[in-house]
Amino acid sequence: MPAVSMGHCLTTLPSLRDALDVINGKWKLLILVALATGHQRFRDIERSVPGISSKVLAKELKDLEQHQLIRRAVQEGPPVLVLYEVLPYADTLDSVIFALRDWGVNHRKKIMGPVAEA
């Protein structure tokens, strides 16, 4: 990391904490990717994110909705249908997601060596 003044670091901490609060944990980005690929109903999302429990998915969807990254829409009629969709604001995370992916690929190569490239 390039050297920066301590004052500059301290002033960026609240923004960094806000960003990490939105994408923290192992599920939120996976849920956003699942939604972006067309999985809109709760059970469809749950099936497309291996290992997530219903309780955790419900909590994470609520968090993503509060951060205005997704929208929950209820369609009346028998049966009542609840759909989730990614909002345009979620697109602002694209560069962050791609940067994290690239860093993860490089980190895996560094830690695991040539085996990770296979």
N, C-alpha and C positions, 0 to 999 in steps of 0.2 A: 504494500500500500504506500502511496506517496505520503511524504510528511506534510501534515497540515497543522495549523495552529490549534491548540487545545480549545480556545474559544469557539472556533468554527465547529469543531466536533461536538461540543456541548449544545450548540444551537441547533444542530441537525438531529439530535437524539429524539426529540418529541415526534418529528416527522417519521423517522425510522421506526420508532415504536408503533406509531399508527399503522404504518404499512405492514409490519410484522403481525400486528393484531388481526388484520384482515386476512392474511394468508397463512396464519400459523397452523400447526398441526399437519397431520399426514393426509387429511381427507379433502380439505376445501378445494385445492387445485384439481384433484382428481374428479371431484363432483362437477366443477366448472367445465372440465374437458368432456365429461359424460354428457352434460347438458348441451354443450356446443356441438356434439356429434348427433344430437337429435333425441336423446333419452329424456322424456319430459314427465312421465308419471313416476310417482314415488317408487313403486316396485321395479320399474325399468331402470331407474337410477341405481337402486339398491343392487340389482343383478349385474349392472355394468361396472360397479366398484367392488371388486372382490374383497371380502373380509370385513366390510363395514356392517355394523348392526343397525337395526331399524331405529333404535333410540339415538344412536350417534348421528345417523343420517338426518333425522328430524331436527336435532340440535344444530347441526352444521347448515342445513337449509335455512333455518330461522336466522342464523348469524349472517349468512350470505344475503338474505333478504333485507336485514337491518342495515347492511352496508351498501344496499341499493345495487348489488351486482346481479341479482336475479329477482324475478317476480313470481308470486304464487297466484294462480288464477283458478277460481272455482267455477265450473260449468254445471249449472243446475239441470235437473232432469233425472229420471231414473236410468242408469245410476248416476249419482253425483260424481263428477270427474274433477280431480285436482291436478292441474298441470303446472310445471315449473318451466320458466324460460329465462335465458340469459338476456340481460339488458345491455344496451350499447355501452354503458359505463364499464362493463366488464372487459371490453376490448382494450381499455387502457392498461390492462394487466398483461397483454400479449408480449410486450418486450421484456417484462419481468419474468414471465414464464419461460420464454426462449432463453434468456440469460441464465436462469437457474438450470434449465435442461443442459445447456452447453457446459456450464460449470460442473454439473453432476457427471457428465461424460468424461471430462478431463480429470476430475477427482477420482473417478473409478479407475481410470487408466493409471494414474499416479499410484494409487494405493494397491491395486491388484496386479499391476504390470501388464505384460502382453496378453495374458489370459482374458483380461477385460475387453479386449478389442474383438474377440470372436463373437 
